[in-house]
Amino acid sequence: MEAAARTLPTPVAPMSAFAAIPPKRKWMAAAGVAALIAILAVAVLWTREPDWRVLFANTTDKDGGAIIAALSQMNVPYRFAPGGAAILVPEDRVHDARLKLASQGLPRGGTVGFELLENQKFGVTQFQERLNFQRGLEGELARSIQSIAAVQGARVHLALPTQNGFLREQQKPSASVLLSLHPGRQIDRAQVAGIVHLVAASVPNLSPKQVSVIDQSGALLSSDSDVAANGLDATQLNYLRSIEATLNRRVLDILEPIVGAGNVRAQVTADVDFTQSESTAEQYRPNQGAEPAAVRSQQKVEAPTGSAALAQGVPGALSNQPPQATTAPVNGAAQATHAAGSAGAGGTGAASADPASASNTRRESVTNYEVDKTVRVTRNATGTIKRLSAAVVVDHRRAVDADGKVTRTALTAEQLQNVQSLVREAIGFVAERGDSINVVNAPFTEIEAPKEVVLPLWRQPETLAVARDLGKQFGLVALALIVIFAFIRPALKAAARAQPRAHAVAAQVDDPLQLPEPAASPRALPSGSPRNDDVLKTARDNPGTVANVVRDWIASDPKGA
């Protein structure tokens, strides 16, 4: 029992095995452990690193400082893009930060609006109040104009004269707009007209003709905004285009079911007269014919002339009475008039009428007739069609045979005549007006549609993003494996090799009889002894341990070496 107890190996402490590792392997193991810890820390930081997105770009320095101050107060992390052209925030906080900054009026875009009136101090003068209102109105108009896609920046100058109580001396306001366009962008006339009407509608009593719009190069943009190059204004030009578009659509709608969709092209040009004319005519019809004349007024005068006009008879009460009123009927015979003294009564020596006095009577008659008058005012309608011109091109007919081969055949003369007749009826052809139609049958040139470029899976942005994320993870794993197999694993192997040798040395110390003495040779042992069998079994099972023991013997006994 005691011998068996002595043959049991003595446990080796871990520190003894670590101490048996060579110093070079120890340093490699320590470096590998440190590198592995660093890799794990980087992996954790990468998983916690947010994706940065653009919050605002191309902001002015003043707006950028205000935005950064607001983000700092809201505890929102931020960073700058390379070159400082944009402000970046985490992806999950972009919309929240924009809404909160918008509630504070950021970014202001370098202009101030009506928020200028919110910070007015007490006791401002009327001039300062009017000036602040004008500045706020200019800023609001500039912000509205900057919302157009092609406009990068805008400045609005308003001239608002002070109104007085004299209506004749009041001055009309005016405005000027300076546009800064994006590089490579252009603004069309419709947009310029929209800007002009926007400014004119925002200022009271401002006429669109008093608004000037220029670009950053100083070119005047609003000069031709109301009148086109052909002398038509915007309304007339739209009316002309609507007529032509309607006629084109009519031609296509009636021909496409016959020749096929896409096999016909049509263009209709309309010559529209927008001139305005007005004429006035007065006609007098003579008052003649079978119809009775219309009398407007009639006047007859009859008076005695010569001696018959002298008063006769004895003066008295009867002779001093005024003459009776005479009557002059319009129609009918005139009655005889009598003088005041033609008959007397109640007086002595009454005079009798002189028969010769009737022939000395003056008669005048004036009759005014109505004259017929006709006043005619003629106004010609604007927008009348003066002439129409239609050009129609029809493709050859296509036929596919049994083999799938496509052949083209031209239309016959009868088919072209039918097409021309349909076009004439569709556009309302009028020969007296000078309308013209030209129908041509010609083969269309086939233009291959551009093929849709389909990116392969490995070049798609989504795939690249996923590969980038997975590449980071696999890169960290690969680096960790390299550190483990290049630095830590060799140290662990060295420790594993040193552990059996430490066991053997410890067993030798505990039981010196377990192995032969250093000075004795294994050949000196009896061939059938149990110790010899144990030594051979140990050599077969642990050759490395035996070699280390022999090496230690040689190192401890120089003579035996």
C-alpha positions as CSV (number, residue, x, y, z in Angstrom):
1,M,0.0,0.0,0.0
2,E,2.8,2.3,0.8
3,A,4.5,1.6,-2.5
4,A,1.3,2.2,-4.4
5,A,0.9,5.5,-2.6
6,R,4.3,6.6,-3.5
7,T,3.8,5.8,-7.2
8,L,0.8,8.2,-7.5
9,P,1.7,11.5,-9.4
10,T,1.8,14.6,-7.3
11,P,-0.6,17.3,-8.7
12,V,1.3,20.2,-10.3
13,A,0.2,23.8,-9.6
14,P,-0.9,25.9,-12.6
15,M,1.8,28.5,-11.8
16,S,4.4,25.7,-12.1
17,A,3.1,25.0,-15.6
18,F,3.0,28.7,-16.5
19,A,6.5,29.1,-15.1
20,A,7.7,26.3,-17.4
21,I,6.6,28.3,-20.5
22,P,9.5,30.1,-22.2
23,P,9.5,33.9,-21.7
24,K,9.0,34.5,-25.4
25,R,5.8,32.5,-25.4
26,K,4.7,34.4,-22.3
27,W,5.0,37.7,-24.0
28,M,3.2,36.4,-27.0
29,A,0.3,35.2,-24.9
30,A,0.1,38.5,-23.0
31,A,0.0,40.4,-26.3
32,G,-2.6,38.1,-27.7
33,V,-4.9,38.5,-24.7
34,A,-4.5,42.3,-24.9
35,A,-5.3,42.3,-28.6
36,L,-8.3,40.1,-28.0
37,I,-9.7,42.5,-25.4
38,A,-9.1,45.4,-27.8
39,I,-11.0,43.6,-30.5
40,L,-14.0,42.9,-28.2
41,A,-14.0,46.6,-27.2
42,V,-14.0,47.7,-30.8
43,A,-16.9,45.3,-31.6
44,V,-18.9,46.7,-28.8
45,L,-18.3,50.3,-29.8
46,W,-19.2,49.5,-33.4
47,T,-22.4,48.0,-32.4
48,R,-23.2,51.1,-30.4
49,E,-22.1,53.6,-33.1
50,P,-25.2,55.2,-34.7
51,D,-25.7,55.9,-38.4
52,W,-25.3,59.6,-39.1
53,R,-27.6,61.4,-41.4
54,V,-27.7,64.9,-42.8
55,L,-29.8,67.3,-40.7
56,F,-29.2,70.5,-42.7
57,A,-26.9,71.3,-45.6
58,N,-25.5,74.5,-47.0
59,T,-26.5,76.7,-44.0
60,T,-25.0,80.1,-43.3
61,D,-22.6,80.6,-40.5
62,K,-25.2,82.4,-38.5
63,D,-27.8,79.7,-38.9
64,G,-25.2,77.0,-38.3
65,G,-24.2,78.5,-35.0
66,A,-27.8,78.8,-33.9
67,I,-28.6,75.2,-34.9
68,I,-25.5,73.8,-33.0
69,A,-26.5,75.8,-29.9
70,A,-30.1,74.4,-30.1
71,L,-28.8,70.9,-30.5
72,S,-26.5,71.2,-27.5
73,Q,-29.5,72.4,-25.4
74,M,-31.5,69.4,-26.6
75,N,-28.6,67.0,-25.9
76,V,-28.5,65.7,-29.4
77,P,-25.1,64.6,-30.6
78,Y,-23.9,66.1,-33.9
79,R,-20.9,66.1,-36.1
80,F,-19.9,68.0,-39.3
81,A,-19.5,66.5,-42.8
82,P,-16.1,66.7,-44.4
83,G,-15.6,70.3,-45.4
84,G,-18.3,71.5,-43.0
85,A,-21.0,71.6,-45.7
86,A,-23.6,69.7,-43.6
87,I,-24.6,69.0,-40.0
88,L,-25.0,65.3,-39.2
89,V,-27.1,63.8,-36.4
90,P,-28.0,60.2,-35.6
91,E,-30.5,58.6,-38.0
92,D,-33.2,58.0,-35.4
93,R,-33.2,61.6,-34.3
94,V,-33.2,63.4,-37.6
95,H,-37.0,64.1,-37.9
96,D,-37.4,64.9,-34.2
97,A,-34.5,67.4,-34.3
98,R,-35.9,69.1,-37.5
99,L,-39.4,69.5,-35.9
100,K,-38.0,71.0,-32.7
101,L,-35.7,73.3,-34.6
102,A,-38.6,74.4,-36.9
103,S,-40.6,75.3,-33.8
104,Q,-37.8,77.7,-33.0
105,G,-37.7,79.2,-36.5
106,L,-34.4,77.5,-37.5
107,P,-32.9,77.7,-40.0
108,R,-33.9,81.2,-40.8
109,G,-32.1,81.1,-44.2
110,G,-30.3,84.5,-43.5
111,T,-33.6,86.4,-43.7
112,V,-36.0,87.5,-41.0
113,G,-39.7,87.5,-41.4
114,F,-42.6,88.6,-39.3
115,E,-40.9,87.1,-36.2
116,L,-39.1,90.5,-36.2
117,L,-42.3,92.0,-34.9
118,E,-42.4,89.7,-31.9
119,N,-39.4,91.3,-30.3
120,Q,-40.3,94.9,-30.6
121,K,-39.4,97.1,-27.7
122,F,-41.7,99.4,-25.9
123,G,-41.8,102.9,-27.2
124,V,-40.9,102.4,-30.8
125,T,-41.7,105.2,-33.2
126,Q,-44.2,104.9,-36.0
127,F,-41.3,105.1,-38.5
128,Q,-39.5,102.1,-36.8
129,E,-42.7,100.1,-36.7
130,R,-43.4,100.7,-40.4
131,L,-39.8,99.9,-41.2
132,N,-39.9,96.6,-39.2
133,F,-43.2,95.7,-41.0
134,Q,-41.6,96.3,-44.4
135,R,-38.5,94.2,-43.4
136,G,-40.7,91.4,-42.2
137,L,-42.8,91.4,-45.4
138,E,-39.6,91.4,-47.5
139,G,-38.3,88.4,-45.6
140,E,-41.5,86.4,-45.9
141,L,-41.6,87.0,-49.6
142,A,-38.0,86.0,-50.0
143,R,-38.6,82.8,-48.1
144,S,-41.6,82.0,-50.3
145,I,-39.6,82.6,-53.5
146,Q,-36.7,80.4,-52.2
147,S,-39.1,77.5,-51.9
148,I,-38.9,77.2,-55.8
149,A,-36.6,74.4,-56.8
150,A,-34.5,76.4,-59.2
151,V,-34.0,79.3,-56.8
152,Q,-31.1,79.1,-54.4
153,G,-31.5,82.5,-52.8
154,A,-33.7,85.6,-53.2
155,R,-33.8,89.2,-52.0
156,V,-36.9,91.4,-52.2
157,H,-36.9,95.2,-52.0
158,L,-40.2,97.0,-51.5
159,A,-40.7,100.7,-52.1
160,L,-43.8,101.6,-50.0
161,P,-44.5,105.3,-50.2
162,T,-46.1,107.1,-47.3
163,Q,-49.8,107.8,-48.2
164,N,-51.3,111.2,-47.5
165,G,-54.8,112.6,-47.5
166,F,-54.7,113.9,-51.1
167,L,-55.8,111.3,-53.5
168,R,-54.2,113.0,-56.5
169,E,-50.8,113.0,-54.9
170,Q,-50.7,109.4,-53.8
171,Q,-47.8,107.3,-55.2
172,K,-48.1,103.6,-56.2
173,P,-45.7,101.1,-54.5
174,S,-43.1,99.1,-56.5
175,A,-40.9,96.1,-55.9
176,S,-37.7,94.5,-57.1
177,V,-36.6,90.9,-56.8
178,L,-33.1,89.5,-57.1
179,L,-32.8,85.8,-57.7
180,S,-29.8,83.6,-57.2
181,L,-30.3,80.3,-59.2
182,H,-28.6,77.0,-58.5
183,P,-25.7,76.2,-60.8
184,G,-26.9,74.7,-64.0
185,R,-30.6,75.6,-63.3
186,Q,-32.8,77.9,-65.3
187,I,-36.2,79.5,-64.5
188,D,-38.8,79.7,-67.2
189,R,-41.2,82.5,-68.0
190,A,-44.1,80.9,-66.2
191,Q,-42.2,80.8,-63.0
192,V,-41.1,84.4,-63.4
193,A,-44.8,85.4,-64.0
194,G,-45.7,83.4,-60.8
195,I,-43.1,85.3,-58.8
196,V,-44.3,88.7,-60.2
197,H,-47.9,87.9,-59.3
198,L,-46.9,86.5,-55.9
199,V,-45.2,89.8,-54.9
200,A,-48.0,91.9,-56.5
201,A,-50.7,90.0,-54.6
202,S,-48.8,90.4,-51.3
203,V,-48.5,94.2,-51.3
204,P,-51.7,96.3,-51.4
205,N,-52.2,98.5,-54.6
206,L,-49.1,97.0,-56.2
207,S,-49.5,96.4,-59.9
208,P,-47.6,93.5,-61.6
209,K,-46.1,95.9,-64.0
210,Q,-44.3,97.6,-61.1
211,V,-42.4,94.4,-60.2
212,S,-39.0,93.9,-61.6
213,V,-37.2,90.5,-61.5
214,I,-33.5,90.0,-62.3
215,D,-31.1,87.1,-61.8
216,Q,-27.6,87.0,-60.3
217,S,-26.0,88.1,-63.6
218,G,-28.2,91.2,-63.8
219,A,-30.4,90.0,-66.6
220,L,-34.0,91.3,-66.5
221,L,-36.4,88.4,-66.4
222,S,-39.7,90.1,-66.1
223,S,-39.6,92.2,-69.2
224,D,-41.1,89.6,-71.5
225,S,-43.1,87.7,-68.9
226,D,-46.4,89.2,-69.9
227,V,-46.0,89.3,-73.7
228,A,-44.5,86.4,-75.6
229,A,-42.2,86.6,-78.6
230,N,-45.0,86.5,-81.1
231,G,-46.9,89.3,-79.5
232,L,-49.4,87.1,-77.6
233,D,-49.9,87.4,-73.9
234,A,-50.1,84.4,-71.6
235,T,-53.8,84.0,-71.9
236,Q,-53.8,84.1,-75.7
237,L,-50.9,81.7,-76.0
238,N,-52.6,79.2,-73.7
239,Y,-55.8,79.5,-75.8
240,L,-53.8,78.9,-79.0
241,R,-52.1,75.9,-77.5
242,S,-55.3,74.4,-76.2
243,I,-56.9,74.7,-79.7
244,E,-53.9,72.9,-81.3
245,A,-53.8,70.2,-78.6
246,T,-57.5,69.6,-79.0
247,L,-57.3,69.2,-82.8
248,N,-54.2,66.9,-82.5
249,R,-56.1,64.7,-80.0
250,R,-59.0,64.5,-82.3
251,V,-56.9,63.3,-85.2
252,L,-55.1,60.7,-83.1
253,D,-58.3,59.5,-81.6
254,I,-59.9,58.8,-85.0
255,L,-56.8,57.3,-86.7
256,E,-55.2,55.2,-84.0
257,P,-58.0,52.5,-84.0
258,I,-57.4,52.1,-87.7
259,V,-53.6,52.2,-88.1
260,G,-52.7,51.2,-84.6
261,A,-51.5,53.0,-81.6
262,G,-48.1,54.6,-82.2
263,N,-48.3,54.3,-85.9
264,V,-49.5,57.8,-86.6
265,R,-48.1,61.3,-85.9
266,A,-50.1,64.5,-86.3
267,Q,-49.4,68.2,-85.9
268,V,-52.1,70.9,-86.3
269,T,-51.2,74.6,-86.5
270,A,-53.9,77.2,-86.0
271,D,-53.7,80.8,-87.1
272,V,-56.0,82.6,-84.6
273,D,-57.0,86.3,-85.0
274,F,-56.9,88.1,-81.7
275,T,-57.4,91.6,-83.1
276,Q,-60.3,93.6,-81.6
277,S,-62.4,95.9,-83.8
278,E,-65.6,97.8,-83.2
279,S,-67.7,99.8,-85.7
280,T,-70.6,102.2,-85.3
281,A,-73.1,103.1,-88.1
282,E,-76.1,105.6,-88.1
283,Q,-78.7,105.3,-90.9
284,Y,-81.6,107.8,-91.6
285,R,-84.6,106.4,-93.4
286,P,-86.5,109.0,-95.5
287,N,-90.0,109.7,-94.2
288,Q,-91.8,108.6,-97.4
289,G,-93.9,105.7,-98.5
290,A,-97.4,104.4,-98.0
291,E,-97.2,104.7,-94.2
292,P,-98.6,107.9,-92.7
293,A,-95.9,110.3,-91.7
294,A,-95.2,110.7,-88.0
295,V,-95.7,114.4,-87.0
296,R,-93.7,115.5,-84.1
297,S,-95.0,119.1,-83.8
298,Q,-97.1,121.6,-85.8
299,Q,-97.6,125.3,-85.4
300,K,-99.9,127.7,-87.3
301,V,-99.9,131.5,-87.0
302,E,-102.7,133.8,-88.6
303,A,-102.6,137.6,-88.1
304,P,-104.3,140.6,-89.9
305,T,-102.0,142.9,-91.8
306,G,-102.5,146.6,-93.0
307,S,-105.5,148.7,-91.9
308,A,-107.4,145.8,-90.7
309,A,-105.1,145.6,-87.8
310,L,-106.2,149.0,-86.4
311,A,-108.8,149.1,-83.7
312,Q,-112.2,150.4,-84.6
313,G,-115.2,151.6,-82.7
314,V,-115.9,153.7,-79.7
315,P,-113.5,153.2,-76.8
316,G,-115.3,151.6,-73.9
317,A,-115.4,148.7,-71.6
318,L,-116.1,146.2,-74.3
319,S,-113.5,147.4,-76.7
320,N,-110.8,147.4,-74.0
321,Q,-111.2,143.6,-73.3
322,P,-108.3,141.4,-74.4
323,P,-108.8,139.3,-77.5
324,Q,-109.9,135.7,-77.1
325,A,-107.4,132.9,-77.3
326,T,-106.9,131.5,-80.8
327,T,-106.9,127.9,-81.4
328,A,-104.6,126.1,-83.9
329,P,-105.6,122.4,-84.1
330,V,-103.0,120.0,-85.4
331,N,-105.5,118.2,-87.7
332,G,-108.6,119.7,-89.2
333,A,-109.5,123.1,-90.7
334,A,-108.5,126.2,-89.0
335,Q,-111.3,128.3,-87.5
336,A,-111.6,132.0,-88.3
337,T,-110.3,134.4,-85.7
338,H,-112.0,137.6,-84.7
339,A,-110.5,140.8,-83.6
340,A,-111.4,142.3,-80.3
341,G,-113.4,145.1,-81.8
342,S,-115.1,143.1,-84.5
343,A,-118.4,143.0,-82.5
344,G,-119.5,145.4,-79.9
345,A,-122.4,145.6,-77.5
346,G,-123.5,148.0,-74.9
347,G,-121.7,151.0,-76.5
348,T,-123.0,153.8,-78.8
349,G,-121.8,153.9,-82.3
350,A,-120.6,150.2,-82.5
351,A,-118.5,149.6,-85.7
352,S,-119.3,146.9,-88.1
353,A,-116.7,144.5,-89.6
354,D,-115.1,145.6,-92.9
355,P,-115.4,142.9,-95.6
356,A,-112.1,143.9,-97.1
357,S,-110.2,143.2,-93.9
358,A,-110.4,139.4,-94.3
359,S,-108.1,139.5,-97.4
360,N,-105.4,141.2,-95.4
361,T,-104.6,138.3,-93.0
362,R,-101.1,136.6,-92.7
363,R,-101.1,132.9,-92.1
364,E,-98.0,130.8,-91.1
365,S,-97.9,127.0,-90.6
366,V,-94.9,125.0,-89.4
367,T,-95.0,121.1,-89.2
368,N,-92.1,119.0,-87.8
369,Y,-92.0,115.3,-88.8
370,E,-90.2,112.4,-87.1
371,V,-87.1,111.1,-89.0
372,D,-86.1,107.4,-88.6
373,K,-82.6,106.8,-87.3
374,T,-80.7,103.5,-86.9
375,V,-77.5,103.2,-84.8
376,R,-75.6,99.9,-85.3
377,V,-72.5,99.0,-83.2
378,T,-70.5,95.9,-84.4
379,R,-67.8,94.3,-82.3
380,N,-65.8,91.5,-83.9
381,A,-65.2,88.4,-81.7
382,T,-61.5,87.8,-80.7
383,G,-59.9,84.4,-81.0
384,T,-61.4,83.4,-84.3
385,I,-59.6,80.8,-86.4
386,K,-58.3,82.3,-89.6
387,R,-56.6,79.2,-91.0
388,L,-55.7,75.6,-90.1
389,S,-52.8,73.5,-91.3
390,A,-52.6,69.8,-90.5
391,A,-49.7,67.4,-91.2
392,V,-50.2,63.7,-90.7
393,V,-47.7,60.9,-91.1
394,V,-48.9,57.3,-91.1
395,D,-46.6,54.3,-90.7
396,H,-46.6,51.3,-93.1
397,R,-48.8,48.4,-92.1
398,R,-47.0,45.6,-90.3
399,A,-47.8,41.9,-91.0
400,V,-46.3,38.8,-89.2
401,D,-46.2,35.6,-91.2
402,A,-46.2,32.1,-89.8
403,D,-42.5,32.1,-89.3
404,G,-42.7,35.2,-87.2
405,K,-41.1,37.5,-89.8
406,V,-42.4,41.0,-89.8
407,T,-43.1,42.6,-93.2
408,R,-44.2,46.2,-93.9
409,T,-46.5,47.3,-96.7
410,A,-47.4,50.8,-97.8
411,L,-51.0,52.0,-97.7
412,T,-53.0,52.1,-100.9
413,A,-54.2,55.3,-102.5
414,E,-57.8,54.5,-101.4
415,Q,-56.6,54.0,-97.8
416,L,-54.7,57.3,-97.9
417,Q,-57.8,59.0,-99.3
418,N,-59.9,57.6,-96.4
419,V,-57.3,58.8,-93.9
420,Q,-57.3,62.3,-95.4
421,S,-61.2,62.4,-95.4
422,L,-61.2,61.5,-91.7
423,V,-58.6,64.2,-90.9
424,R,-60.7,66.8,-92.8
425,E,-63.8,66.0,-90.8
426,A,-61.9,65.8,-87.5
427,I,-60.4,69.3,-87.7
428,G,-63.4,71.0,-89.4
429,F,-61.8,71.7,-92.7
430,V,-63.1,74.8,-94.5
431,A,-61.8,75.4,-98.0
432,E,-62.9,79.0,-98.1
433,R,-60.8,79.8,-95.1
434,G,-57.6,78.5,-96.8
435,D,-57.2,75.3,-94.7
436,S,-54.7,72.7,-95.8
437,I,-54.1,69.0,-95.0
438,N,-51.1,66.9,-95.9
439,V,-51.1,63.1,-95.3
440,V,-47.9,61.1,-95.9
441,N,-47.4,57.4,-95.6
442,A,-43.8,56.6,-94.7
443,P,-42.1,53.8,-92.7
444,F,-41.2,54.8,-89.2
445,T,-37.6,54.4,-88.0
446,E,-37.6,51.9,-85.2
447,I,-35.7,53.2,-82.2
448,E,-34.8,50.6,-79.7
449,A,-35.9,51.5,-76.3
450,P,-33.1,52.0,-73.8
451,K,-32.7,48.8,-71.8
452,E,-33.2,49.1,-68.2
453,V,-29.9,48.8,-66.5
454,V,-30.3,46.1,-63.8
455,L,-27.5,46.2,-61.4
456,P,-26.2,42.8,-60.3
457,L,-27.0,41.7,-56.8
458,W,-23.4,42.3,-55.6
459,R,-23.5,46.0,-56.9
460,Q,-26.9,47.0,-55.4
461,P,-26.7,49.6,-52.6
462,E,-28.7,47.4,-50.2
463,T,-26.3,44.5,-50.8
464,L,-23.3,46.7,-50.4
465,A,-24.6,48.1,-47.1
466,V,-25.3,44.6,-45.8
467,A,-21.9,43.4,-47.0
468,R,-20.3,46.3,-45.3
469,D,-21.9,45.6,-42.0
470,L,-21.2,41.9,-42.2
471,G,-17.6,42.6,-43.3
472,K,-17.1,44.6,-40.1
473,Q,-18.3,41.6,-38.0
474,F,-16.4,39.0,-39.9
475,G,-13.3,41.1,-39.9
476,L,-13.4,41.4,-36.2
477,V,-14.0,37.6,-35.8
478,A,-11.1,36.8,-38.3
479,L,-8.8,39.2,-36.4
480,A,-9.7,37.5,-33.1
481,L,-9.0,34.1,-34.6
482,I,-5.7,35.3,-35.9
483,V,-4.7,36.6,-32.4
484,I,-5.9,33.3,-30.8
485,F,-4.1,31.0,-33.2
486,A,-0.9,33.1,-33.6
487,F,-0.3,34.2,-30.0
488,I,-2.5,32.4,-27.4
489,R,-2.6,28.9,-28.8
490,P,1.2,28.5,-29.0
491,A,1.5,29.6,-25.4
492,L,-1.2,27.0,-24.4
493,K,0.6,24.3,-26.3
494,A,3.9,25.2,-24.5
495,A,2.1,25.0,-21.2
496,A,0.6,21.6,-22.2
497,R,4.0,20.3,-23.1
498,A,5.6,21.6,-19.8
499,Q,2.8,20.0,-17.6
500,P,3.8,16.3,-18.2
501,R,7.4,17.1,-17.6
502,A,6.6,18.7,-14.3
503,H,4.5,15.6,-13.4
504,A,7.5,13.4,-14.1
505,V,9.9,15.5,-12.2
506,A,7.5,15.6,-9.3
507,A,7.1,11.8,-9.4
508,Q,10.9,11.4,-9.4
509,V,11.2,13.6,-6.4
510,D,8.5,11.7,-4.5
511,D,9.7,8.2,-5.5
512,P,13.3,8.0,-6.7
513,L,12.9,4.2,-7.3
514,Q,10.2,4.7,-9.9
515,L,12.8,5.4,-12.6
516,P,16.4,4.2,-12.8
517,E,19.2,6.1,-11.3
518,P,20.9,8.6,-13.6
519,A,24.2,6.8,-13.3
520,A,22.7,3.4,-14.1
521,S,22.1,2.3,-17.5
522,P,18.8,0.7,-18.5
523,R,20.6,-2.3,-20.0
524,A,21.9,-3.2,-16.5
525,L,18.4,-3.9,-15.3
526,P,17.3,-7.5,-15.4
527,S,15.2,-8.3,-18.3
528,G,12.2,-9.7,-16.4
529,S,12.2,-7.4,-13.4
530,P,9.0,-5.4,-12.7
531,R,10.9,-2.1,-12.6
532,N,12.2,-2.7,-16.1
533,D,8.7,-3.3,-17.4
534,D,7.5,-0.1,-15.7
535,V,10.3,2.0,-17.3
536,L,9.5,0.5,-20.8
537,K,5.8,1.2,-20.3
538,T,6.5,4.8,-19.3
539,A,8.8,5.3,-22.2
540,R,6.2,4.0,-24.6
541,D,3.3,6.0,-23.2
542,N,5.2,9.3,-22.5
543,P,8.3,9.5,-24.7
544,G,8.5,13.2,-24.3
545,T,8.6,12.9,-20.5
546,V,11.4,10.4,-20.6
547,A,13.4,12.6,-23.0
548,N,13.0,15.5,-20.6
549,V,14.1,13.4,-17.7
550,V,17.1,12.2,-19.5
551,R,17.9,15.8,-20.5
552,D,17.6,16.9,-16.9
553,W,19.9,14.0,-15.8
554,I,22.5,15.1,-18.4
555,A,22.2,18.7,-17.3
556,S,22.6,17.9,-13.6
557,D,25.5,15.4,-14.0
558,P,28.2,16.7,-16.2
559,K,30.3,13.6,-15.7
560,G,27.6,11.4,-16.9
561,A,27.3,13.5,-19.9
